[in-house]
């Protein structure tokens, strides 16, 4: 939590991230048997359904009665209820669960691998966009009627999205662009992280100078 005015992660996403992390470690530590695949598939289906149910709050315009019994409200921050999952958090969980479910089921067709990569790319981008809002001091969805993603939630979705894309393997076009031994892939591996880090570092430094020096003109800050 970067600021006392920002919402913290609610308990249910925290629990889901712990379970996702433990299951990913379990998957990587040993070969999966038929029974373990069934158990993992059941978890991903339940997690996806729960996430979809939370996202449906955005469409319905209200929460569900069972939330009051499972997680009583813990107050408000800037009129945002605490201990409530954001509908967008639910959507990203549903997409992450879909991608990992396809891998657990052993679906290796090209279109399914691409679907796995695409679903987790959306998870990665969703977490990254929300985290950038916090880093720039303009978090998304604050002041509106939709519960925003918490900063720790955004960071956790970046990690989960990266893990899901990697799980798709080189059969996914997203992974192949980085893992291939072609000159284009080698340049991409070297240049893309450098460019992203340079742009973010410059932008954050620019905003920090503007805040500290009370300079209104961003072009002047860029010159400095």
N, C-alpha and C positions, 0 to 999 in steps of 0.2 A: 504494500500500500504506500504510494509515493507521497500522499498528502492526506491530512485529516479530513479534507472535504471530499475525498474520493471513496467510493464504496469498496469494502473488502470482498474477498471471494466468499460466496455463500457456502454452507456446509455440503450441499449435495454435489456441486461440481468438484469440491475438494475430495470427497469420497470417490467419485468417479475417476478422477485423475490418479488417485492412489491405486485403484483397482486396475485401470488401464496400464499403469506402469508395472505393477506386479505381474500382470498377465503377459506383457511384452517380454519381461525378463524370463518368465517361465517358458515362453515360446522359443526364445533364443538359446535357452540352456539345454534343451533336450529335444529329441525327435518327438513329434506328436503322434500319439496313438489314436485309434478310432474313437475311443471313449473320451479322451481329452479334447479332440476336435469337436465332439458333440457338446461338451460342457462349455468350451470357449465360444462356439457358435451361439449357444443359448444366451450366454452373457452379452455378446455383441448385439443380438436381436433385442434383448431386454433394454440394453443401454440405448440402442437406436430408437426404440419405441418411447422410452422415457424422454429422450431429447426431442423427438417429434411432438410429443404431448406438450412439452414446455414451449416449443415454438408455436404451437397452435394457440397459445395465449395471445400472441400478437394478432392473430386473425380473429379470435373471438372477442378480444378486448377485455378479458377478465381472467382471473386465476381459477384454481380448482379448490374445492373444499378440502380435499385430502391434504393439501399443503399446510393448512392450519393445524391439523392434527400431527403431522410429521415434523414440521418445522414452524413453531410459533414465531411471529414477527418479533424482531429485536429492535424496533424503532425505525427511525428514518434519518437519512443524511441528504440534505437539500431536496426534500420531498421524495426521495428514492427509498423504497422499503428495503430494509436489510433482511438477510437470510432468505432471499428469493432469487432463483435462477433467472438470468436474462433469457428472453426468447431466442436471441441470437446465439447464446451459449448452447441452448438446446439444439439449434440447427447444426452447429459445428460438431457437436457430439454425435448427432445422427449421421452426418457425413463421414466422420472418422470411423464410426462403428461399421458403416457400410463397406468402407475400403478394407478394413481389417477382417471383416467377415468373409469377403471374397478370397482373401489369402488363406484364412483358416480352412475354408472349404476346398482348397487346392485347385481353384479355378485358374488355369494358366493360359486361357485363350487371349489373344492379343487385345480384343475389344474389352475384356474384363480387366486386364492389366492396365489398360489406358483409363478405364473407369475408376480403378483404384487410385491411380496417380492423380487423376483430375479431382476426385473427391477430396483427397488429402492436400492437394494444391490449394483448393478453396479454404480448407481449414487453416493452412499455413498463412495465406494472404489475409484471412479474416483476423487472425491473431496479430499479424504484423501491422495491419492498418490500425487496429485498436491500440496497440502498444505505442505506435508513432504518435497517436493523439495524446497519450499521456506524456510522452517525452517532450512534446512541443507545448505542453500546458493547455491544450485544447481538446480534452477527451471527448469522444463521440457520445452522442445521445444524452449528455447532461443537459438538464433544463427541459427535456421532453417528457413524453408519457411512457417511453419504453425504458425498461431497466437496462443500463449499460453493462458491458463486460468490465469486470474488474481488471486492474493491471496484472496481478498474478495469473489470472485466468488467461489473459492474452498471451503472456509469456509461455504458459503451459501448452496452449494450442499451437504455438510455433514449434515447440519440441515435438508434440504429437503429430503435427502435419509432416515434419521432416522424417520422423520415424515411419509414418505411413507411406511416404513416397519411396523411401529406401526399401521398405518391405515389398514394394511392387517389383523390384529387381530390374535388371537391364532389359526385360521384355517391355517395360513401360517407356514411352518416348521421352518422358521427362528425365528419367534416370540415364537413358542412353545418350542424351545430349552431353552429359557430364562424364560418363564412365567410358565412352568410346575412346579409342586411341588415335582417332583422326586429328589432324592439325587444328580443325575448328573446335573440337571438344577440348583439346589441351589449352587453346587460347581462352575458351569460355571458362574453364576451371580457374585460370589465373586472373583474368580480367574482371569477370563479373563480381566476385567478392570484393576486389580492390575498389571498383567503381562504386559499389553500394556503400562500403564503409566510408569512402572519401566524401560522398554526397551527404550522408547522414552526419558525419563529423562536422563538415562545413556548415550545414544548416543549423545544427545544435549550437555550434560556436557563434554563429550569426545571431541567433535568438538570445543567447546568453549575453552577448555584448550589448545588444539592443536594450535588454532589461537592466543591466548594470549601469550602462552609461546614459540611460534615459534618452536614447536616440530614436527618433520617430522614423527617420528616413532609412529604410533597409538598404537602398543603394549605397548610402554613405557608410553603413556598417560593412557592406561587401568590400568597399574600397579599403577600409581599415584592416 
